[in-house]
Amino acid sequence: MPTFHVEMFEGRTVEQKRQFVEAITRTTCEVLGCGPESVDIIIADVKRENWATAGKLWSDD
């Protein structure tokens, strides 16, 4: 059973997340030859203040 853990900045709509998980599920099934019921996707919304790249918080932009 493929399980995807996706972390992204908060602020995306439910519809955007819906389209995202449908696309990931569809592609996973095509490539791995599995049924959609075996694909799990866990989305974690992260505040920009809790994510840093190159020593700089994204909230500092």
Distance bins in CASP14 RR format, pairs under 12 A and 6 or more apart:
PFRMAT RR
TARGET T0000
AUTHOR 0000-0000-0000
RMODE 2
METHOD distances of the structure
MODEL  1
1 28 0 0 0 0 0 1 0 0 0 0 0
1 29 0 0 0 0 0 1 0 0 0 0 0
1 32 0 0 0 0 0 1 0 0 0 0 0
1 34 1 0 0 1 0 0 0 0 0 0 0
1 35 0 0 0 0 1 0 0 0 0 0 0
1 36 0 0 0 0 0 1 0 0 0 0 0
1 37 0 0 0 0 1 0 0 0 0 0 0
1 38 1 0 1 0 0 0 0 0 0 0 0
1 39 1 0 0 1 0 0 0 0 0 0 0
1 40 1 0 0 1 0 0 0 0 0 0 0
1 41 0 0 0 0 0 1 0 0 0 0 0
2 24 0 0 0 0 1 0 0 0 0 0 0
2 25 0 0 0 0 1 0 0 0 0 0 0
2 27 0 0 0 0 0 1 0 0 0 0 0
2 28 1 0 1 0 0 0 0 0 0 0 0
2 29 0 0 0 0 1 0 0 0 0 0 0
2 31 0 0 0 0 1 0 0 0 0 0 0
2 32 1 0 0 1 0 0 0 0 0 0 0
2 33 0 0 0 0 0 1 0 0 0 0 0
2 34 1 0 0 1 0 0 0 0 0 0 0
2 35 0 0 0 0 1 0 0 0 0 0 0
2 36 0 0 0 0 0 1 0 0 0 0 0
2 37 0 0 0 0 0 1 0 0 0 0 0
2 38 1 0 0 1 0 0 0 0 0 0 0
2 39 1 0 1 0 0 0 0 0 0 0 0
2 40 1 0 0 1 0 0 0 0 0 0 0
2 41 0 0 0 0 1 0 0 0 0 0 0
2 42 0 0 0 0 0 1 0 0 0 0 0
3 24 0 0 0 0 0 1 0 0 0 0 0
3 25 0 0 0 0 0 1 0 0 0 0 0
3 28 0 0 0 0 0 1 0 0 0 0 0
3 34 0 0 0 0 0 1 0 0 0 0 0
3 38 0 0 0 0 1 0 0 0 0 0 0
3 39 1 0 0 1 0 0 0 0 0 0 0
3 40 1 0 1 0 0 0 0 0 0 0 0
3 41 1 0 0 1 0 0 0 0 0 0 0
3 42 1 0 0 1 0 0 0 0 0 0 0
3 43 0 0 0 0 0 1 0 0 0 0 0
4 20 0 0 0 0 0 1 0 0 0 0 0
4 21 0 0 0 0 1 0 0 0 0 0 0
4 23 0 0 0 0 0 1 0 0 0 0 0
4 24 1 0 0 1 0 0 0 0 0 0 0
4 25 0 0 0 0 1 0 0 0 0 0 0
4 27 0 0 0 0 0 1 0 0 0 0 0
4 28 1 0 0 1 0 0 0 0 0 0 0
4 32 0 0 0 0 0 1 0 0 0 0 0
4 38 0 0 0 0 0 1 0 0 0 0 0
4 39 1 0 0 1 0 0 0 0 0 0 0
4 40 1 0 0 1 0 0 0 0 0 0 0
4 41 1 0 1 0 0 0 0 0 0 0 0
4 42 1 0 0 1 0 0 0 0 0 0 0
4 43 0 0 0 0 1 0 0 0 0 0 0
4 44 0 0 0 0 0 1 0 0 0 0 0
5 24 0 0 0 0 0 1 0 0 0 0 0
5 40 0 0 0 0 1 0 0 0 0 0 0
5 41 0 0 0 0 1 0 0 0 0 0 0
5 42 1 0 1 0 0 0 0 0 0 0 0
5 43 0 0 0 0 1 0 0 0 0 0 0
5 44 1 0 0 1 0 0 0 0 0 0 0
5 46 0 0 0 0 0 1 0 0 0 0 0
6 12 0 0 0 0 0 1 0 0 0 0 0
6 17 0 0 0 0 1 0 0 0 0 0 0
6 20 1 0 0 1 0 0 0 0 0 0 0
6 21 0 0 0 0 1 0 0 0 0 0 0
6 23 0 0 0 0 0 1 0 0 0 0 0
6 24 0 0 0 0 1 0 0 0 0 0 0
6 40 0 0 0 0 0 1 0 0 0 0 0
6 41 1 0 0 1 0 0 0 0 0 0 0
6 42 1 0 0 1 0 0 0 0 0 0 0
6 43 1 0 1 0 0 0 0 0 0 0 0
6 44 1 0 0 1 0 0 0 0 0 0 0
6 45 0 0 0 0 1 0 0 0 0 0 0
6 46 0 0 0 0 0 1 0 0 0 0 0
7 41 0 0 0 0 0 1 0 0 0 0 0
7 42 0 0 0 0 1 0 0 0 0 0 0
7 43 1 0 0 1 0 0 0 0 0 0 0
7 44 1 0 1 0 0 0 0 0 0 0 0
7 45 0 0 0 0 1 0 0 0 0 0 0
7 46 1 0 1 0 0 0 0 0 0 0 0
7 47 0 0 0 0 0 1 0 0 0 0 0
7 50 0 0 0 0 1 0 0 0 0 0 0
7 51 0 0 0 0 1 0 0 0 0 0 0
8 16 0 0 0 0 1 0 0 0 0 0 0
8 17 0 0 0 0 1 0 0 0 0 0 0
8 20 0 0 0 0 1 0 0 0 0 0 0
8 41 0 0 0 0 0 1 0 0 0 0 0
8 42 0 0 0 0 0 1 0 0 0 0 0
8 43 1 0 0 1 0 0 0 0 0 0 0
8 44 1 0 0 1 0 0 0 0 0 0 0
8 45 1 0 0 1 0 0 0 0 0 0 0
8 46 1 0 0 1 0 0 0 0 0 0 0
8 47 0 0 0 0 0 1 0 0 0 0 0
8 48 0 0 0 0 0 1 0 0 0 0 0
8 50 0 0 0 0 0 1 0 0 0 0 0
8 51 0 0 0 0 1 0 0 0 0 0 0
8 58 0 0 0 0 0 1 0 0 0 0 0
9 16 0 0 0 0 0 1 0 0 0 0 0
9 43 0 0 0 0 0 1 0 0 0 0 0
9 44 0 0 0 0 0 1 0 0 0 0 0
9 45 1 0 0 1 0 0 0 0 0 0 0
9 46 1 0 0 1 0 0 0 0 0 0 0
9 47 1 0 0 1 0 0 0 0 0 0 0
9 48 1 0 1 0 0 0 0 0 0 0 0
9 49 0 0 0 0 0 1 0 0 0 0 0
9 50 0 0 0 0 1 0 0 0 0 0 0
9 51 1 0 0 1 0 0 0 0 0 0 0
9 53 0 0 0 0 0 1 0 0 0 0 0
9 57 0 0 0 0 0 1 0 0 0 0 0
9 58 1 0 0 1 0 0 0 0 0 0 0
9 59 0 0 0 0 1 0 0 0 0 0 0
9 61 0 0 0 0 0 1 0 0 0 0 0
10 16 0 0 0 0 0 1 0 0 0 0 0
10 17 0 0 0 0 0 1 0 0 0 0 0
10 43 0 0 0 0 0 1 0 0 0 0 0
10 44 0 0 0 0 1 0 0 0 0 0 0
10 45 1 1 0 0 0 0 0 0 0 0 0
10 46 1 0 0 1 0 0 0 0 0 0 0
10 47 1 0 1 0 0 0 0 0 0 0 0
10 48 1 0 0 1 0 0 0 0 0 0 0
10 49 0 0 0 0 0 1 0 0 0 0 0
10 50 0 0 0 0 1 0 0 0 0 0 0
10 51 0 0 0 0 0 1 0 0 0 0 0
10 58 0 0 0 0 0 1 0 0 0 0 0
10 59 0 0 0 0 0 1 0 0 0 0 0
11 17 0 0 0 0 1 0 0 0 0 0 0
11 43 0 0 0 0 0 1 0 0 0 0 0
11 45 1 0 0 1 0 0 0 0 0 0 0
11 46 0 0 0 0 0 1 0 0 0 0 0
11 47 0 0 0 0 1 0 0 0 0 0 0
11 48 0 0 0 0 1 0 0 0 0 0 0
12 18 0 0 0 0 0 1 0 0 0 0 0
12 19 0 0 0 0 1 0 0 0 0 0 0
12 20 1 0 0 1 0 0 0 0 0 0 0
12 21 0 0 0 0 0 1 0 0 0 0 0
12 43 0 0 0 0 1 0 0 0 0 0 0
12 44 0 0 0 0 0 1 0 0 0 0 0
12 45 1 0 0 1 0 0 0 0 0 0 0
12 46 0 0 0 0 0 1 0 0 0 0 0
13 19 0 0 0 0 1 0 0 0 0 0 0
13 20 0 0 0 0 0 1 0 0 0 0 0
13 45 0 0 0 0 0 1 0 0 0 0 0
14 20 0 0 0 0 0 1 0 0 0 0 0
14 21 0 0 0 0 0 1 0 0 0 0 0
14 43 0 0 0 0 0 1 0 0 0 0 0
14 45 0 0 0 0 0 1 0 0 0 0 0
15 21 0 0 0 0 0 1 0 0 0 0 0
15 22 0 0 0 0 0 1 0 0 0 0 0
16 22 0 0 0 0 0 1 0 0 0 0 0
16 23 0 0 0 0 0 1 0 0 0 0 0
16 43 0 0 0 0 0 1 0 0 0 0 0
16 45 0 0 0 0 0 1 0 0 0 0 0
17 23 0 0 0 0 0 1 0 0 0 0 0
17 24 0 0 0 0 0 1 0 0 0 0 0
17 41 0 0 0 0 1 0 0 0 0 0 0
17 42 0 0 0 0 0 1 0 0 0 0 0
17 43 1 0 0 1 0 0 0 0 0 0 0
17 44 0 0 0 0 0 1 0 0 0 0 0
17 45 0 0 0 0 1 0 0 0 0 0 0
18 24 0 0 0 0 0 1 0 0 0 0 0
18 25 0 0 0 0 0 1 0 0 0 0 0
18 41 0 0 0 0 0 1 0 0 0 0 0
18 43 0 0 0 0 0 1 0 0 0 0 0
19 25 0 0 0 0 0 1 0 0 0 0 0
19 26 0 0 0 0 0 1 0 0 0 0 0
20 26 0 0 0 0 0 1 0 0 0 0 0
20 27 0 0 0 0 0 1 0 0 0 0 0
20 41 0 0 0 0 1 0 0 0 0 0 0
20 43 1 0 0 1 0 0 0 0 0 0 0
21 27 0 0 0 0 0 1 0 0 0 0 0
21 28 0 0 0 0 0 1 0 0 0 0 0
21 36 0 0 0 0 0 1 0 0 0 0 0
21 39 0 0 0 0 1 0 0 0 0 0 0
21 40 0 0 0 0 1 0 0 0 0 0 0
21 41 1 0 1 0 0 0 0 0 0 0 0
21 42 0 0 0 0 1 0 0 0 0 0 0
21 43 1 0 0 1 0 0 0 0 0 0 0
22 28 0 0 0 0 0 1 0 0 0 0 0
22 29 0 0 0 0 0 1 0 0 0 0 0
22 36 0 0 0 0 1 0 0 0 0 0 0
22 39 0 0 0 0 0 1 0 0 0 0 0
22 41 0 0 0 0 1 0 0 0 0 0 0
23 29 0 0 0 0 0 1 0 0 0 0 0
23 30 0 0 0 0 0 1 0 0 0 0 0
23 36 0 0 0 0 0 1 0 0 0 0 0
23 39 0 0 0 0 0 1 0 0 0 0 0
23 41 0 0 0 0 0 1 0 0 0 0 0
24 30 0 0 0 0 0 1 0 0 0 0 0
24 31 0 0 0 0 0 1 0 0 0 0 0
24 32 0 0 0 0 0 1 0 0 0 0 0
24 36 0 0 0 0 0 1 0 0 0 0 0
24 39 1 0 0 1 0 0 0 0 0 0 0
24 40 0 0 0 0 0 1 0 0 0 0 0
24 41 1 0 1 0 0 0 0 0 0 0 0
24 42 0 0 0 0 0 1 0 0 0 0 0
24 43 0 0 0 0 0 1 0 0 0 0 0
25 31 0 0 0 0 0 1 0 0 0 0 0
25 32 0 0 0 0 0 1 0 0 0 0 0
25 33 0 0 0 0 0 1 0 0 0 0 0
25 34 0 0 0 0 1 0 0 0 0 0 0
25 35 0 0 0 0 1 0 0 0 0 0 0
25 36 1 0 1 0 0 0 0 0 0 0 0
25 37 0 0 0 0 1 0 0 0 0 0 0
25 38 0 0 0 0 1 0 0 0 0 0 0
25 39 1 0 1 0 0 0 0 0 0 0 0
25 40 0 0 0 0 1 0 0 0 0 0 0
25 41 1 0 0 1 0 0 0 0 0 0 0
26 32 0 0 0 0 0 1 0 0 0 0 0
26 33 0 0 0 0 0 1 0 0 0 0 0
26 34 0 0 0 0 0 1 0 0 0 0 0
26 35 0 0 0 0 0 1 0 0 0 0 0
26 36 1 0 0 1 0 0 0 0 0 0 0
26 39 0 0 0 0 1 0 0 0 0 0 0
26 41 0 0 0 0 0 1 0 0 0 0 0
27 33 0 0 0 0 0 1 0 0 0 0 0
27 34 0 0 0 0 0 1 0 0 0 0 0
27 36 0 0 0 0 0 1 0 0 0 0 0
27 39 0 0 0 0 1 0 0 0 0 0 0
27 41 0 0 0 0 0 1 0 0 0 0 0
28 34 1 0 0 1 0 0 0 0 0 0 0
28 35 0 0 0 0 1 0 0 0 0 0 0
28 36 0 0 0 0 1 0 0 0 0 0 0
28 37 0 0 0 0 0 1 0 0 0 0 0
28 38 0 0 0 0 1 0 0 0 0 0 0
28 39 1 0 1 0 0 0 0 0 0 0 0
28 40 0 0 0 0 0 1 0 0 0 0 0
28 41 0 0 0 0 1 0 0 0 0 0 0
29 35 1 0 1 0 0 0 0 0 0 0 0
29 36 1 0 1 0 0 0 0 0 0 0 0
29 37 0 0 0 0 1 0 0 0 0 0 0
29 38 0 0 0 0 1 0 0 0 0 0 0
29 39 1 0 0 1 0 0 0 0 0 0 0
30 36 0 0 0 0 0 1 0 0 0 0 0
30 39 0 0 0 0 0 1 0 0 0 0 0
31 39 0 0 0 0 0 1 0 0 0 0 0
32 38 0 0 0 0 1 0 0 0 0 0 0
32 39 0 0 0 0 1 0 0 0 0 0 0
33 39 0 0 0 0 0 1 0 0 0 0 0
34 40 0 0 0 0 0 1 0 0 0 0 0
44 50 0 0 0 0 0 1 0 0 0 0 0
44 51 0 0 0 0 0 1 0 0 0 0 0
45 51 0 0 0 0 0 1 0 0 0 0 0
46 52 0 0 0 0 0 1 0 0 0 0 0
46 57 0 0 0 0 0 1 0 0 0 0 0
46 58 0 0 0 0 1 0 0 0 0 0 0
46 59 0 0 0 0 0 1 0 0 0 0 0
47 57 0 0 0 0 1 0 0 0 0 0 0
47 58 0 0 0 0 1 0 0 0 0 0 0
47 59 1 0 0 1 0 0 0 0 0 0 0
48 56 0 0 0 0 0 1 0 0 0 0 0
48 57 1 0 0 1 0 0 0 0 0 0 0
48 58 1 0 1 0 0 0 0 0 0 0 0
48 59 1 0 1 0 0 0 0 0 0 0 0
48 60 0 0 0 0 1 0 0 0 0 0 0
48 61 1 0 0 1 0 0 0 0 0 0 0
49 56 0 0 0 0 0 1 0 0 0 0 0
49 57 1 0 1 0 0 0 0 0 0 0 0
49 58 1 0 0 1 0 0 0 0 0 0 0
49 59 1 0 1 0 0 0 0 0 0 0 0
49 60 0 0 0 0 1 0 0 0 0 0 0
49 61 0 0 0 0 0 1 0 0 0 0 0
50 57 0 0 0 0 1 0 0 0 0 0 0
50 58 0 0 0 0 1 0 0 0 0 0 0
50 59 0 0 0 0 1 0 0 0 0 0 0
51 57 1 0 0 1 0 0 0 0 0 0 0
51 58 1 0 1 0 0 0 0 0 0 0 0
51 59 0 0 0 0 1 0 0 0 0 0 0
51 60 0 0 0 0 0 1 0 0 0 0 0
51 61 0 0 0 0 0 1 0 0 0 0 0
52 58 1 0 0 1 0 0 0 0 0 0 0
52 59 0 0 0 0 1 0 0 0 0 0 0
52 60 0 0 0 0 1 0 0 0 0 0 0
52 61 0 0 0 0 0 1 0 0 0 0 0
53 59 0 0 0 0 0 1 0 0 0 0 0
53 60 0 0 0 0 0 1 0 0 0 0 0
53 61 0 0 0 0 0 1 0 0 0 0 0
54 60 0 0 0 0 0 1 0 0 0 0 0
54 61 0 0 0 0 0 1 0 0 0 0 0
END
